[in-house]
Amino acid sequence: MAMPAPIFSIISTGTNNSTEAMVAREGLKSRMLRAWICAGLFFMALPGTLLGFSNLMAISAHHGASGLPAAWMEGHGHAQVFGWLGSFILGIGFYSQPVRARSVVRIPLTCFVLWISGVAVRWAANIYGWEWRVALPLSAAAELIAVLLFLSAASRHKLPEGKSGERGKSRMEAWMVSVLLGTAGLTAVVIFNFVVCVRLAISGATPAFPHALDQRYLVLLGWGFVVPVVWGFSARWLPNFLDIARPNNSLLYTALILDLAGVLSGVSGATRLAVCLLVAGAVTSVAALHIAGRSHGKAKIQGVHPSFPFFARIPYLWLVIAGSMSVWAALADQLGGIWSASRHALTVGFAATMVFAIGPRILPHFGGIYRIFSTRLMLVSLLLLQTGCTLRVSSEPLAYEGLLPFAWKVLPVSGMLELGGVLLFAANLALTFSFGRSFAAVHAETEPRVRRTQ
């Protein structure tokens, strides 16, 4: 397909600063974001959730995970966090950057190819054992280079100015600090992952992380990367969307300090200290963001289901549950069920619910689409996800610890409900990008009406 002349001039010369060139540049950014989102949806639905459901069925049938290869569990988690959440975050990050003419396609596209290839190769190595001694370090290197490219591109742009502090100097807002801390966590995660993958390639017996090392890695991945990023975006968006008070910066900084201390403790092996710090940080974040506070007016629900304000708050309940269950796990877990429930409450209850609630509100707009395809599908996907997650988190400790054998039969039901919610969410976004009306089309329809009323 031939490249439009205005876009070609932007990429080749970088001298066209006309309105037409700026519109073309924004169009490229929007299409690049759609590519990130579609790739994330693919990894979420197939290598991520579908594989997770298959693993859960095997665990339920054998009443435990002892017969399931650890590499399969890691392949599922990697596809979910890196392939889905990581792709969404990197895509939004590139879209938010004021790109230069020469880098409007080159750097984001290179990063996209490296990241998606790295996640796909890792999945193949974990699940099929395909040349894993070569595939593991190659996939980890590709992901590491992709993140370094993203950081390089971000460092070239001046951060937006925050509020003025003492002596007239501007200071970075708390939400920016939270996102940057989460980005630092992502960088630490990909470095950690690369080092371990190289070690496994040299001397490992299987493509799976050793259990003790994997536990530390998961703390860094969940609480060091995902949690601070979601806190930052929540502090930025929720006050406007829900019409609640602005974040309490002092409390948010306290939550970040507690979270960072908990992550460092967890990575160093001080598990009991880590979980206490993490749950304290989770509770503090709820107070800092005024999640339980009343709205001052009406929430902004244009283009989404009216239940949006409720589901935008629910993730923080799951965050506190995840932290509390990690304390319980550190004290009493014997067979892994409480730890598994805690991680599920964090990744699905907290992170996935936030994406399912906020995604339909912002992703269509970022992609140049007027609104989500179906608000009813949005509601149904959220209900299925919440029901499935509730059953999963409540059943795993009962099943694994032998407290209620019937709970093994509940786990497959929870997996089917979550899988249904994920597929509906992916279909809703795919339909939005395929058939949704653009802002330009809506403007063209409404402008004549405005003129007639004048």
RAGI-V593994 format. One record per residue. N is the residue number from 1. RES is the residue in one small letter. PHI is phi in radians with two decimals (NA if undefined). PSI is psi in degrees with one decimal (* if undefined). Layout:
BEGIN
N;RES;PHI;PSI / N;RES;PHI;PSI
END
This chain:
BEGIN
1;m;NA;130.5 / 2;a;-1.19;142.5 / 3;m;-1.44;130.1 / 4;p;-0.98;143.3 / 5;a;-1.00;-45.3 / 6;p;-1.05;-40.1 / 7;i;-1.17;-41.1 / 8;f;-1.05;-39.2 / 9;s;-1.18;-33.2 / 10;i;-1.15;-46.0 / 11;i;-1.24;-40.0 / 12;s;-1.44;-35.9 / 13;t;-1.97;-35.6 / 14;g;1.23;15.4 / 15;t;-1.86;-8.9 / 16;n;-1.51;107.0 / 17;n;-1.88;19.0 / 18;s;-1.25;166.9 / 19;t;-1.06;-38.7 / 20;e;-1.08;-41.1 / 21;a;-1.16;-40.1 / 22;m;-1.14;-38.8 / 23;v;-1.12;-42.7 / 24;a;-1.10;-39.2 / 25;r;-1.12;-43.0 / 26;e;-1.14;-34.0 / 27;g;-1.10;-39.6 / 28;l;-1.12;-43.7 / 29;k;-1.04;-41.9 / 30;s;-1.12;-42.8 / 31;r;-1.18;-34.8 / 32;m;-1.16;-38.5 / 33;l;-1.12;-40.8 / 34;r;-1.05;-38.8 / 35;a;-1.09;-44.1 / 36;w;-1.05;-44.6 / 37;i;-1.17;-43.7 / 38;c;-1.11;-40.0 / 39;a;-1.12;-42.0 / 40;g;-1.08;-40.1 / 41;l;-1.12;-38.7 / 42;f;-1.09;-49.7 / 43;f;-1.17;-32.5 / 44;m;-1.13;-46.7 / 45;a;-1.40;-44.0 / 46;l;-1.73;-73.2 / 47;p;-1.08;-27.1 / 48;g;-1.50;-79.1 / 49;t;-1.21;-41.7 / 50;l;-1.13;-41.4 / 51;l;-1.16;-39.2 / 52;g;-1.07;-39.5 / 53;f;-1.14;-41.5 / 54;s;-1.08;-42.3 / 55;n;-1.08;-41.9 / 56;l;-1.14;-38.6 / 57;m;-1.09;-41.3 / 58;a;-1.17;-40.8 / 59;i;-1.10;-43.2 / 60;s;-1.14;-39.4 / 61;a;-1.17;-35.5 / 62;h;-1.75;4.4 / 63;h;0.94;45.4 / 64;g;2.73;166.4 / 65;a;-1.76;9.1 / 66;s;-1.12;-32.0 / 67;g;-1.55;0.2 / 68;l;-1.75;129.2 / 69;p;-1.02;133.2 / 70;a;-1.08;-29.4 / 71;a;-1.11;-31.4 / 72;w;-1.17;-41.6 / 73;m;-1.10;-41.5 / 74;e;-1.21;-35.2 / 75;g;-1.11;-40.2 / 76;h;-1.10;-49.1 / 77;g;-1.12;-39.1 / 78;h;-1.15;-41.7 / 79;a;-1.14;-35.5 / 80;q;-1.24;-52.1 / 81;v;-1.38;-48.8 / 82;f;-1.34;-52.5 / 83;g;-1.16;-38.6 / 84;w;-1.65;-71.4 / 85;l;-1.10;-42.1 / 86;g;-1.08;-42.2 / 87;s;-1.12;-42.4 / 88;f;-1.06;-46.4 / 89;i;-1.19;-43.3 / 90;l;-1.14;-40.0 / 91;g;-1.09;-45.8 / 92;i;-1.14;-37.0 / 93;g;-1.09;-45.9 / 94;f;-1.15;-39.8 / 95;y;-1.10;-34.4 / 96;s;-1.34;-15.7 / 97;q;-1.40;135.3 / 98;p;-1.30;92.6 / 99;v;-1.25;149.2 / 100;r;-1.44;161.5 / 101;a;-1.03;-45.3 / 102;r;-1.27;-19.4 / 103;s;-1.91;13.9 / 104;v;-1.12;-29.4 / 105;v;-2.09;-40.9 / 106;r;-1.02;-56.2 / 107;i;-1.22;-49.2 / 108;p;-1.04;-38.8 / 109;l;-1.20;-40.9 / 110;t;-1.08;-44.9 / 111;c;-1.08;-42.2 / 112;f;-1.06;-48.6 / 113;v;-1.10;-44.2 / 114;l;-1.11;-46.0 / 115;w;-1.15;-49.1 / 116;i;-1.16;-40.2 / 117;s;-1.12;-41.6 / 118;g;-1.07;-44.9 / 119;v;-1.14;-41.9 / 120;a;-1.15;-43.6 / 121;v;-1.15;-39.1 / 122;r;-1.08;-42.2 / 123;w;-1.09;-44.2 / 124;a;-1.12;-39.1 / 125;a;-1.18;-40.9 / 126;n;-1.22;-41.9 / 127;i;-1.48;-44.5 / 128;y;-1.80;-7.0 / 129;g;1.17;21.8 / 130;w;-1.19;107.4 / 131;e;0.72;49.0 / 132;w;-1.18;-26.0 / 133;r;-1.18;-24.2 / 134;v;-1.66;-40.9 / 135;a;-1.17;-39.9 / 136;l;-1.05;-54.9 / 137;p;-1.15;-32.4 / 138;l;-1.14;-43.8 / 139;s;-1.15;-41.6 / 140;a;-1.14;-38.1 / 141;a;-1.14;-41.1 / 142;a;-1.09;-42.5 / 143;e;-1.17;-39.6 / 144;l;-1.12;-45.2 / 145;i;-1.11;-38.9 / 146;a;-1.05;-44.3 / 147;v;-1.16;-40.2 / 148;l;-1.12;-37.0 / 149;l;-1.12;-41.3 / 150;f;-1.08;-45.3 / 151;l;-1.12;-38.5 / 152;s;-1.11;-43.8 / 153;a;-1.14;-39.9 / 154;a;-1.20;-33.6 / 155;s;-1.22;-17.0 / 156;r;-1.40;-9.7 / 157;h;-1.97;139.3 / 158;k;-1.25;132.4 / 159;l;-1.17;146.7 / 160;p;-1.06;143.3 / 161;e;-1.23;140.2 / 162;g;-1.63;-158.4 / 163;k;-1.33;154.1 / 164;s;-1.32;134.7 / 165;g;-1.82;-148.5 / 166;e;-1.19;146.8 / 167;r;1.02;26.6 / 168;g;1.35;4.6 / 169;k;-1.40;139.6 / 170;s;-1.42;145.9 / 171;r;-2.21;149.8 / 172;m;-1.19;137.7 / 173;e;-1.24;157.6 / 174;a;-1.10;-37.5 / 175;w;-1.12;-34.9 / 176;m;-1.16;-40.8 / 177;v;-1.06;-41.7 / 178;s;-1.12;-44.8 / 179;v;-1.13;-41.4 / 180;l;-1.14;-37.3 / 181;l;-1.13;-40.8 / 182;g;-1.12;-36.9 / 183;t;-1.14;-39.4 / 184;a;-1.09;-37.5 / 185;g;-1.09;-41.4 / 186;l;-1.08;-42.0 / 187;t;-1.07;-43.7 / 188;a;-1.10;-36.9 / 189;v;-1.11;-47.6 / 190;v;-1.22;-30.7 / 191;i;-1.19;-47.1 / 192;f;-0.97;-48.2 / 193;n;-1.06;-42.2 / 194;f;-1.13;-45.7 / 195;v;-1.08;-45.3 / 196;v;-1.17;-39.9 / 197;c;-1.11;-38.8 / 198;v;-1.13;-42.7 / 199;r;-1.08;-42.3 / 200;l;-1.11;-40.4 / 201;a;-1.10;-32.0 / 202;i;-1.45;-45.5 / 203;s;-2.34;4.7 / 204;g;-1.38;153.6 / 205;a;-1.60;-27.3 / 206;t;-2.41;165.5 / 207;p;-1.42;24.1 / 208;a;-1.92;142.3 / 209;f;-1.14;142.4 / 210;p;-1.00;145.8 / 211;h;-0.98;-49.3 / 212;a;-1.09;-40.4 / 213;l;-1.21;-36.3 / 214;d;-1.13;-37.0 / 215;q;-1.07;-41.3 / 216;r;-1.20;-39.1 / 217;y;-1.08;-40.9 / 218;l;-1.17;-34.9 / 219;v;-1.09;-45.7 / 220;l;-1.12;-41.1 / 221;l;-1.17;-48.0 / 222;g;-1.36;-54.9 / 223;w;-1.55;-20.8 / 224;g;-1.59;-26.5 / 225;f;-1.93;-62.4 / 226;v;-1.13;-49.1 / 227;v;-1.07;-51.7 / 228;p;-1.09;-35.3 / 229;v;-1.13;-45.5 / 230;v;-1.14;-39.3 / 231;w;-1.03;-44.3 / 232;g;-1.11;-46.5 / 233;f;-1.16;-35.0 / 234;s;-1.11;-45.1 / 235;a;-1.10;-30.2 / 236;r;-1.40;-42.1 / 237;w;-1.77;-40.0 / 238;l;-1.09;-37.8 / 239;p;-1.00;-36.5 / 240;n;-1.35;-43.8 / 241;f;-1.21;-40.6 / 242;l;-1.72;-7.3 / 243;d;0.98;50.8 / 244;i;-1.94;174.2 / 245;a;-1.11;151.8 / 246;r;-1.11;153.6 / 247;p;-1.04;147.8 / 248;n;-1.42;104.4 / 249;n;-1.07;-38.8 / 250;s;-1.08;-43.9 / 251;l;-1.20;-36.7 / 252;l;-1.15;-41.4 / 253;y;-1.10;-37.7 / 254;t;-1.09;-43.3 / 255;a;-1.07;-41.1 / 256;l;-1.14;-39.6 / 257;i;-1.14;-44.1 / 258;l;-1.10;-41.7 / 259;d;-1.13;-45.5 / 260;l;-1.09;-43.1 / 261;a;-1.10;-39.4 / 262;g;-1.13;-41.6 / 263;v;-1.12;-45.8 / 264;l;-1.09;-38.8 / 265;s;-1.15;-42.3 / 266;g;-1.13;-41.9 / 267;v;-1.16;-32.5 / 268;s;-1.42;-7.2 / 269;g;1.76;-0.9 / 270;a;-1.49;75.0 / 271;t;-1.12;-46.5 / 272;r;-1.16;-39.9 / 273;l;-1.13;-40.4 / 274;a;-1.07;-47.4 / 275;v;-1.17;-33.7 / 276;c;-1.14;-42.6 / 277;l;-1.16;-40.0 / 278;l;-1.17;-43.4 / 279;v;-1.19;-34.0 / 280;a;-1.12;-40.7 / 281;g;-1.12;-38.6 / 282;a;-1.10;-46.5 / 283;v;-1.11;-41.2 / 284;t;-1.12;-36.8 / 285;s;-1.13;-35.9 / 286;v;-1.08;-43.3 / 287;a;-1.19;-39.3 / 288;a;-1.14;-38.0 / 289;l;-1.59;-0.7 / 290;h;1.00;38.4 / 291;i;-1.07;-36.9 / 292;a;-1.55;-0.6 / 293;g;-1.34;160.6 / 294;r;-1.39;152.0 / 295;s;-1.32;143.9 / 296;h;-1.34;-24.9 / 297;g;-2.62;-139.6 / 298;k;-1.68;136.2 / 299;a;-1.22;152.6 / 300;k;-1.50;102.2 / 301;i;-2.01;17.8 / 302;q;-1.07;125.4 / 303;g;1.45;-0.6 / 304;v;-2.27;173.5 / 305;h;-1.24;145.5 / 306;p;-1.03;-17.7 / 307;s;-1.35;-1.2 / 308;f;-0.89;-46.3 / 309;p;-1.04;-36.5 / 310;f;-1.17;-48.9 / 311;f;-1.27;-20.4 / 312;a;-1.31;-18.6 / 313;r;-1.65;-29.1 / 314;i;-0.96;-37.7 / 315;p;-0.96;-31.6 / 316;y;-1.33;-23.9 / 317;l;-1.15;-43.1 / 318;w;-1.12;-34.3 / 319;l;-1.11;-43.6 / 320;v;-1.15;-38.8 / 321;i;-1.09;-43.2 / 322;a;-1.07;-45.0 / 323;g;-1.13;-41.9 / 324;s;-1.14;-40.4 / 325;m;-1.22;-27.6 / 326;s;-1.19;-33.9 / 327;v;-1.14;-46.3 / 328;w;-1.02;-42.8 / 329;a;-1.13;-41.4 / 330;a;-1.11;-26.2 / 331;l;-1.65;-31.5 / 332;a;-2.34;-6.6 / 333;d;-1.17;133.8 / 334;q;-2.02;-39.4 / 335;l;-2.11;11.7 / 336;g;1.63;-5.7 / 337;g;-1.20;-38.5 / 338;i;-1.25;-40.9 / 339;w;-1.06;-43.9 / 340;s;-1.09;-41.3 / 341;a;-1.13;-39.6 / 342;s;-1.10;-45.2 / 343;r;-1.14;-36.8 / 344;h;-1.18;-39.0 / 345;a;-1.09;-33.1 / 346;l;-1.33;-50.7 / 347;t;-1.34;-43.3 / 348;v;-1.60;-51.0 / 349;g;-1.12;-44.5 / 350;f;-1.53;-64.0 / 351;a;-1.22;-50.7 / 352;a;-1.16;-39.7 / 353;t;-1.10;-39.5 / 354;m;-1.09;-41.8 / 355;v;-1.15;-42.8 / 356;f;-1.12;-31.6 / 357;a;-1.49;-48.1 / 358;i;-1.42;-32.6 / 359;g;-0.93;-50.8 / 360;p;-1.10;-18.5 / 361;r;-1.45;-35.4 / 362;i;-1.96;-35.0 / 363;l;-1.12;-41.8 / 364;p;-1.03;-40.7 / 365;h;-1.15;-41.3 / 366;f;-1.08;-33.7 / 367;g;-1.51;7.0 / 368;g;1.42;15.3 / 369;i;-1.80;144.8 / 370;y;-1.17;-43.2 / 371;r;-2.82;169.1 / 372;i;-1.13;150.9 / 373;f;-1.08;-48.1 / 374;s;-2.45;120.1 / 375;t;-1.28;-26.5 / 376;r;-1.20;-41.6 / 377;l;-1.09;-36.3 / 378;m;-1.04;-47.2 / 379;l;-1.11;-47.0 / 380;v;-1.10;-41.9 / 381;s;-1.10;-39.7 / 382;l;-1.18;-41.6 / 383;l;-1.12;-43.1 / 384;l;-1.10;-42.8 / 385;l;-1.11;-42.9 / 386;q;-1.19;-41.3 / 387;t;-1.14;-46.1 / 388;g;-1.10;-42.3 / 389;c;-1.15;-39.1 / 390;t;-1.09;-45.1 / 391;l;-1.12;-40.8 / 392;r;-1.15;-49.6 / 393;v;-1.17;-35.8 / 394;s;-1.38;-25.6 / 395;s;-1.55;-33.0 / 396;e;-1.04;-47.6 / 397;p;-1.07;-38.9 / 398;l;-1.15;-38.7 / 399;a;-1.32;-53.2 / 400;y;-1.10;-39.7 / 401;e;-1.49;2.3 / 402;g;1.29;20.1 / 403;l;-1.40;-31.2 / 404;l;-2.61;96.1 / 405;p;-0.98;-30.4 / 406;f;-1.07;-21.8 / 407;a;-1.10;-24.2 / 408;w;-1.08;-30.1 / 409;k;-1.38;-18.5 / 410;v;-1.39;-31.1 / 411;l;-1.02;-45.5 / 412;p;-1.06;-35.7 / 413;v;-1.11;-42.3 / 414;s;-1.08;-40.0 / 415;g;-1.13;-40.6 / 416;m;-1.14;-39.7 / 417;l;-1.13;-44.3 / 418;e;-1.15;-40.5 / 419;l;-1.07;-42.3 / 420;g;-1.07;-42.8 / 421;g;-1.09;-41.9 / 422;v;-1.12;-45.2 / 423;l;-1.12;-39.1 / 424;l;-1.16;-40.8 / 425;f;-1.08;-45.5 / 426;a;-1.11;-42.2 / 427;a;-1.13;-38.8 / 428;n;-1.11;-43.2 / 429;l;-1.22;-39.5 / 430;a;-1.09;-42.1 / 431;l;-1.15;-34.3 / 432;t;-1.10;-47.6 / 433;f;-1.28;-24.3 / 434;s;-1.47;-40.5 / 435;f;-2.19;-0.1 / 436;g;-1.19;151.5 / 437;r;-1.46;136.1 / 438;s;-1.36;164.2 / 439;f;-1.06;-36.5 / 440;a;-1.12;-40.7 / 441;a;-1.17;-42.0 / 442;v;-1.12;-41.0 / 443;h;-1.11;-39.2 / 444;a;-1.14;-31.9 / 445;e;-1.32;-37.6 / 446;t;-1.50;-24.7 / 447;e;-1.08;-43.6 / 448;p;-1.06;-35.5 / 449;r;-1.14;-41.4 / 450;v;-1.09;-41.1 / 451;r;-1.16;-36.3 / 452;r;-1.20;-28.9 / 453;t;-1.45;-11.1 / 454;q;-1.43;*
END
